[in-house]
Amino acid sequence: MFLTTVAFLISLNTVPAQLEETKPAIISCSIKSLGEGEEKGKSFVVKDKKGNLKVQLVKSSIIERHTITSVKELDPGTVIHVLARKQQEQFGAGGAHYPPMLIQVQAIIAGPFKPITVSAKLTGQGFTWVSGPMTSVENGREREVSDHRLTAALGTDVLVIQREKPSALKKRQRIFLSGYLDDSDRKNRKLEAAEIIILQSKWKKYDQTHDLKNRKPPPKRDEDEETEEDEEIPF
């Protein structure tokens, strides 16, 4: 009975060898080559500061492509995420009425996106994320989201996020990777991809919208386990 109990306690503290060898990692790199034959769509090789790294795609790997459009080009009903300050409804002289507004807009994103925590500096200045379907008002001259008038000009840049398949990956693309790295063999480093972002070089607000330097991969999970990423993101 004693030996059985000891064996049970040891098993609780035993970490699978595969997990012991891997560690969370984020990497900015370029794609050197794509998998061929049986490896097509399952793996590819990137080059970073330390050399070549083989990236393994799994069922839970997320691939995103980032592009840029304008507020004017978005279809009515598109769900957007706006980093801005809220201004409450106001009344002026002579019966003037100003609806609730989103002012000092810092960034607008459309697509499957979970807003990151706003930095302490911006939070202290009253900035927050506001999400919801965008509607046209004032005969199409202005836009509204979450019952707040959007003060950004119709030509303002919007980062559009699209989920992609492995076929979207191309040689020499600049990408951001997060996942689980096995560098126990320095000449044969491997990474199980959790997230792959095909970056948009014209978007200069990644620090505010994604904080890539401090981004962490989601916890590893069984391939058959469902998470919020498998479902439609609520707003």
C-alpha positions in Angstrom: 0.0 0.0 0.0 2.9 2.4 0.9 4.7 1.7 -2.4 1.5 2.2 -4.4 0.9 5.6 -2.7 4.5 6.7 -3.4 4.3 5.7 -7.0 1.0 7.7 -7.4 2.6 10.8 -5.9 5.6 10.5 -8.2 3.3 10.2 -11.2 1.6 13.5 -10.2 4.9 15.3 -10.3 6.2 13.7 -13.5 6.3 16.0 -16.6 6.2 14.2 -20.0 9.7 14.3 -21.6 8.3 16.2 -24.7 7.0 19.1 -22.5 10.3 19.2 -20.5 12.2 19.8 -23.8 10.0 22.6 -25.1 9.5 26.2 -23.9 7.3 29.1 -24.9 8.9 31.3 -27.6 8.2 34.2 -29.8 10.3 34.8 -33.0 10.3 37.4 -35.7 11.7 35.8 -38.9 11.3 35.1 -42.6 10.3 31.9 -44.3 13.3 30.2 -45.9 11.6 27.2 -47.4 8.3 25.4 -47.5 7.7 21.7 -46.8 7.5 19.4 -49.8 6.1 16.0 -50.4 4.6 14.6 -47.3 5.7 17.7 -45.4 3.7 20.1 -47.6 1.3 22.1 -45.5 2.7 20.5 -42.4 6.0 22.2 -41.8 8.3 24.9 -43.1 11.8 26.3 -42.3 12.4 29.9 -41.2 15.6 31.8 -40.6 16.1 33.9 -37.5 19.1 35.4 -35.7 20.2 31.9 -34.5 20.0 30.2 -37.9 17.4 27.8 -39.4 14.4 26.7 -37.4 11.9 24.0 -38.5 8.3 25.0 -37.8 5.8 22.2 -37.3 2.1 23.0 -38.0 -0.5 21.2 -35.8 -4.3 21.2 -35.8 -4.4 24.1 -33.3 -2.0 26.3 -35.2 -3.5 29.7 -36.1 -2.4 31.5 -39.3 -3.3 35.1 -39.7 -2.8 37.5 -42.7 -2.8 41.2 -42.0 -3.8 43.7 -44.6 -4.8 47.4 -44.6 -8.0 49.0 -45.8 -9.9 52.2 -44.9 -13.0 52.9 -42.8 -14.8 53.9 -46.0 -14.1 50.5 -47.6 -15.6 48.5 -44.8 -19.0 47.0 -45.3 -21.8 48.1 -43.0 -22.1 45.5 -40.2 -18.4 44.7 -40.1 -17.3 44.1 -36.6 -14.5 46.5 -35.7 -12.4 47.1 -32.6 -11.5 50.7 -31.9 -8.8 52.0 -29.4 -10.0 55.4 -28.4 -11.4 57.6 -25.7 -15.1 57.7 -25.0 -16.9 61.1 -24.9 -20.3 61.1 -23.4 -23.4 62.8 -25.0 -23.2 66.6 -24.8 -25.5 69.5 -25.2 -24.5 72.9 -26.4 -25.9 76.4 -26.7 -28.9 76.9 -28.9 -30.1 73.3 -28.5 -27.0 71.8 -30.1 -26.7 68.1 -29.5 -23.5 66.0 -29.7 -24.0 62.2 -29.5 -21.6 59.9 -27.6 -18.3 59.8 -29.5 -15.1 57.9 -29.8 -12.4 60.5 -29.9 -8.6 60.5 -30.4 -8.8 57.2 -32.2 -5.5 55.3 -31.9 -6.2 52.2 -34.0 -9.0 50.4 -35.7 -9.0 46.6 -36.4 -11.5 44.4 -38.3 -11.6 40.6 -38.2 -11.0 37.9 -35.6 -9.2 39.9 -32.9 -9.2 39.8 -29.1 -8.1 43.2 -27.9 -5.0 43.2 -25.7 -4.8 44.9 -22.4 -4.4 48.7 -22.8 -1.1 50.0 -21.5 -1.1 51.7 -18.1 -0.1 55.0 -19.8 -3.1 54.9 -22.2 -5.5 53.6 -19.6 -4.5 56.6 -17.4 -5.4 58.9 -20.3 -8.8 57.3 -20.6 -8.2 55.1 -23.7 -10.1 51.8 -24.0 -11.1 49.2 -26.6 -14.6 49.5 -28.0 -15.9 46.6 -30.2 -19.1 46.1 -32.2 -20.7 46.1 -35.7 -20.1 49.3 -37.6 -23.1 51.2 -39.0 -23.4 54.2 -41.3 -25.2 57.3 -40.1 -25.8 60.8 -41.4 -26.6 59.5 -44.9 -23.3 57.6 -45.1 -21.1 60.5 -44.1 -20.2 59.1 -40.7 -19.8 55.8 -38.9 -20.9 54.5 -35.5 -19.9 51.6 -33.3 -21.4 50.5 -30.0 -23.7 53.6 -30.0 -20.7 55.9 -30.3 -20.0 58.1 -33.2 -16.6 57.3 -34.8 -14.7 60.6 -35.2 -11.9 59.1 -37.4 -12.0 60.2 -41.0 -13.3 57.8 -43.6 -9.8 57.5 -45.1 -8.3 56.3 -41.8 -6.3 53.0 -42.0 -7.9 49.8 -40.7 -5.9 46.7 -40.0 -7.8 43.7 -41.4 -7.2 40.3 -39.9 -8.0 37.2 -41.9 -7.6 33.5 -40.9 -5.7 31.6 -43.5 -4.7 28.0 -44.5 -1.0 26.9 -44.8 -1.2 27.6 -48.5 -1.1 31.3 -47.7 2.5 30.9 -46.5 5.1 31.9 -49.1 8.9 31.9 -49.3 10.6 35.0 -48.0 7.5 36.3 -46.1 8.2 38.2 -42.9 6.2 36.6 -40.1 5.8 36.6 -36.4 5.8 33.2 -34.7 4.7 32.1 -31.3 4.8 28.5 -30.1 6.8 25.9 -28.2 10.5 25.6 -29.0 12.8 22.6 -28.7 16.4 23.8 -28.9 17.9 20.9 -27.1 19.8 20.2 -30.3 21.1 23.5 -31.4 21.7 22.3 -34.9 18.2 20.9 -35.3 15.9 23.4 -33.6 12.2 22.8 -33.8 9.1 24.9 -33.0 5.5 23.7 -32.7 3.5 26.7 -34.0 0.7 28.1 -31.9 0.3 31.4 -33.9 1.7 32.6 -37.2 1.1 36.2 -38.3 1.9 37.3 -41.8 2.7 40.9 -40.9 1.7 44.1 -42.7 4.8 46.3 -43.0 2.7 49.4 -43.5 1.0 49.0 -40.1 3.0 51.1 -37.6 0.8 50.4 -34.5 1.6 46.8 -33.6 2.9 48.0 -30.2 -0.6 49.3 -29.4 -2.6 46.6 -31.0 -0.6 43.4 -30.5 2.4 44.1 -28.2 4.4 41.5 -30.1 7.5 41.9 -27.9 5.5 40.6 -24.9 3.1 38.3 -26.7 2.9 34.7 -25.3 1.7 31.6 -27.0 -1.5 30.0 -25.6 -1.1 27.0 -23.3 -0.4 23.8 -25.0 -3.5 21.5 -25.3 -4.7 18.2 -26.7 -5.4 18.3 -30.4 -9.0 17.2 -29.8 -9.7 19.8 -27.1 -11.8 22.8 -28.1 -11.0 26.3 -27.0 -12.5 29.8 -27.5 -10.3 30.1 -30.7 -12.4 27.3 -32.2 -15.6 29.3 -31.7 -16.8 32.7 -32.9 -15.3 35.5 -30.9 -18.0 37.2 -28.8 -18.4 41.0 -28.7 
